[in-house]
Amino acid sequence: MALLESLRDAVRSGGDPIRARAQRAYMKSALPYRGHSSPELRDLVNYHASLAPPSRREAAKHL
């Protein structure tokens, strides 16, 4: 599975639906929110980037 696909799956499978609704209302947006905090998202990105080949790790830092 590619880095981006595995990261997307992790983001979609976690989070807090109640927090997601509050985030969406706060942002006044129709975009999907998953209810993750910034530190949680940062940890997910760092974890999945660490599993990627070294050439992909540098690119993941810019996600």
ABEGO torsion letter per residue (X at the ends): XBAAAAAAAAAAABEBAAAAAAAAAAAGBABBBAGBBAAAAAAAAAAAAAABBAAAAAAAAAX
